[in-house]
Amino acid sequence: MSTYVAEVSWTLDGDEDFLHGRYSRGHTVRFDGGAVISASASPHVVGKWAVEAAIDPEEMLVAALSSCHMLTFLHVARLAGFSVAAYRDHAEGWMEAISSGRLALTRVVLHPEIDWAGPAPDGVELGQMHHEAHEGCYIANSVRTEVTVA
């Protein structure tokens, strides 16, 4: 069993009006390895009270799904005897209404581009490796969001 830690920290600026919702949603996230990122609610959710340059939770989830798939794919490719030279992904997620008027990140599509060092798998082998990576991805196994590889 493993434990993962993230520390989230937010402080009200003295000039902001918390009770009327007029406050920055900007905050920091510190990870156990020491990395610190600027985070915020999405501008799509809170408008001007978001910090547009910061990472929002929805983007973090899309990135986590993409990163997990990539890391699992690299392992699957290595075990299959294929050498990966580079891997890039333009992952996209969609926020949509679900039951009772609630919103959810309902769909994530990964668009991986892979450069091979040596022989490349054929289309069937590549599809099978992506399927194995998806099945083995801890993050994809942890969410109800539909995750597909295009």
Buried (B, 14 or more C-beta within 10 A) or exposed (E): EEEEEEEEEEEEEEEEEEEEEEBBBBBBBBEEEEEEEEBBBBBEBBEEBBBEEBBBBBBBBBBBBBBBBBBBBBBBBEEEEBEBEEBEBEBEBBBEEEEEEEEBBBBBBBEBEBEBEEEBBEEEEBEBBBEBBBEBBEBBEEBEBEBEBE
